[in-house]
Amino acid sequence: MSEREQLRVMVVENERSMLELLQDFFQMQEGMVCCAAASTGREALDLVYSTLPDVLLLDLVMPSPDGLSVLEYLQADPPDPRPGIIVTSAVKGERIVQESIRLGADYYMIKPIDFFELAGRVRMLGRPETRERPAPSPLQVRIENLLLEAGSRGGMVGHGYLIETALRMVTGGRSQYLNAIYKELAEYYKTSENGVSEAIRREMTAMFQRKTPFYCSLPLDTSRPPSPRKFLAAFSARVQELNEKCLKGGIV
């Protein structure tokens, strides 16, 4: 397989040892190649326009310009074609996550990173049909909005898994087959079932800590984080209830 036929990944990482580790990791992945690597924002901007990667893995903390500034440059003058962008950072603050997403990041992954989970996201973003970004269905939009109301963190890997899991449960009534859904997602994103499960559990913890009004309205024990099965069953039932009301009211 030639380099052009492979998924071309550009890695931007401030820490030299991690940069080399990521380069080696992507070179070892079937169907992937690390087409460029940079440790500063200036190098990143020079290389992203000259190499036109399929996916850009971008560290936030690095010499000027930092990762957010790089995102601003790319948003103002996007490469053609625009790469999928995964931001990596040890910073967990909601403000920085939302700012990254606003500036064009497709996903935000908190360090330390599960490399195989990362590879799954890279494969997903590198698919041409994904980069074309077909419009999500009204039900999918409703599920995502309700998850955000429940306190899920938009742009996080677990948030994406939750959307797809809830969508399958609402449309297929498959709450008893949660492990089968995890297996489907793991196969689709080329990651492990444990990686899917752990990413979802992290969102469970985040939602429990926030305890938004919508989250507290669900029939859950709010004294401790719920299991994914209990949360998804309660959440999917609420989505179905609201969906039926919308359909009766003539709202798609």
N, C-alpha and C positions, 0 to 999 in steps of 0.2 A: 504493500500500500504506500503510495507516494505521500509526501508531506501535505500536499494540497487536498488529498482525499481524507486526511486525518483531521480530527478536531483540534484546532490550533489554539493553545492556551497561552496567554501572557501573564506572567507572575510579577507582581509588584509587592515587595516585602522589605521592610526596613532592616530586619535582623538578618545578617548575612548567613548564619547557619541554617535558619529556617528557609531562607530563599533557596539555598542549595538543596535542602531536603525536598522542598516542593518541586523544584526542577526535576530532580531524580524521580520523584513519585509519578509525575505526569509522563515522563519519558517511558516509564515502565507500564503505563496503562495501555491496554489494547485500544487502538483506534484514536489515540491522543498523542500530541507532541507539544512540548514547551517551545513555542516559536520565538519567545523573547522574555527577558528578565530584567528587572530594574529595582534599585533600592532607594531611589529618590523620586520626588514628584516630577522634576524636570526631565529626568531620563524616561520616566513613564510617558510623558506627553510626546517626547520625541519619537519613542518607539511605537506607540499605539497607532500613530498616523502612518508610519512607514511600513509596519508589519501587518496591520489590519487583522488582529486576532478574532477568532470566533467568540472567545470568552476572555474577559479581563478579570483577574483576581487581584483586588486592590486593598492594600493595607491603608489604614487611616493615619496612623502615627508615623511620620517620616519627615526628613528635611524639606523645607519650603520648596515648592508648594506642597501642603499636606494633602491627604486623601480627599477631604471635602473640596479643597480648591481644584484638585484634578477633576472631580465630578462636575464642578461648575464649568470648567473649560470644555469638557466633553459635551455638556448639555448645551452650551452656547454654540459650539462648533462640532457637531457630532461626526465621527468618521463614517464613511460610506463603504461597506455596510457597518451599522452600529453593532458593537459587540454586546453580548450579554455581560452584565457586571455583577460580580459578587464581592461585597465589601467584607473584610475580615478585621476584627478589632477586639481587644480585651475590654473595651469600654461598653458597659451594659446599660447606660442611661437611655431612657425613652426618647429624650430630645435628639440625641445624636443618631439614634436608629431612624426616627422619622425624617430627620434632615437628610440623611443618606438616601432614603427612599424618594424623597421629594426631588432630589438632585439627579435621580436616574438610576440608582442601584436597584437591581432586581431582587437581590437577597442580601441579608446582613447576617453573618455568622460570627458568633462570639468565640474567641480563643479561650482555651486550647480547642483546636478543630479536630473533629473526627474525619480523617482523610478520605475514608470510603464514602461517607456521607457527602463530603465535598465533591468527590468524583461523580456521584449521582447527580448533584445539582449542575455540575459542569456539563454533563451529558445532556441533561434536560434543556439547559439554556442554549446548547450548541445545535439543537435540532432546528432546521430551517423553519418547520411549522411553528415552533415555539417563538422564534425571533419575529415571525410575522404577526404574532400576538392577535389571534382571532378573538373576536368579542366574546366574553363569557356569557353564559345563559343567564336569564333573569334570576333563576333559582340559585345559581352559583353566586351571583352578586349579592342576593339576599343573605345567603349563608355567610359570606365573607363579612358583610356589614354587621350581622348579628354577633359573629365571633369577635369583631372589634369592640362592639358594645359590651361583650362579656369580659373584655380585658386582654384578649389575645394580641400579640405584638405583630402588627403588619410588617411583612418583609422577613420575618424570622422563618427558618426552615420548618419548624414545628407548626407554624401558622398555616403554611401551604399544605402540609400533610393533613391538618385538621379540616381544611376546606374540602379536600378530596375525599377524606374518610366520611365526613358528614354528608357530602353529596351522594356517595354510594349508599349510605344508610337510609337517607330520605327517599331516594328513588327506588331502592331495591329491598327495603325492609330487612337489612342484613345485620342488625345489632348483635345477633348471636354468632356472627361470623367475623368478628373483629380481627382475629388472627389471620384469616384469609385475606382481608383487605390489606393488612400490613404486608402480607406476602406479595400481593399484587403491586403495591407501591414500591416495595423493595426491588422487585424485578424490573419495574418500569424505570426507576431512577438509578438502577445498578448500585444499590447500597444493600445493607443488611436489614433484616426484620427488626433486630435490636436497635439499629440506628433510627429507624422510623419510630419505634416505641419510645425510645429515650427522648427524641425531639418533641414528641407529643406530650410526654410527661413534664418536660420543662415548661411547656405552655400551660399545663394544668397548674403547676406551681405558681407561675406568673399571674394567672387569673385569680387563683386563690388569694394571693397576697394583695391584689388590687381590690377585690370584692366590689366590683361595680354594681350599680343598681340592677342591671339586667342579670348579671351573674347571681346576685342574691335572690332574684325572683325565681330562679330555677329550683326545683324540688331536690336540693342537695344539702348534705350536712356541711354547714359553713364553718365548723370548728376545725376542720382538717382538709387537706387537698383531696379531691375525689379521685377515684381511679378513672383512667380513660374510658373504660366501659360504662361506668355510671354517668359520667359527664356527657358522653356522646349520646347515650340513650335519652337523657333528659333534654339535651340540646336539640337532638333530631326531632323529638316529639313536639317541642316548642316551634321548630321551623315548620313542621307539617301543619300544625295548628294555624300558624300565621299564614302559611301558603294557601290553605283552604279558605281562609277569610278573604285573602286578596283575590282568589279566583271567583268567589261568590260576589265580590264587589266589583268584578270586571277589571281588576288590576292584574296585569300579567306577572 
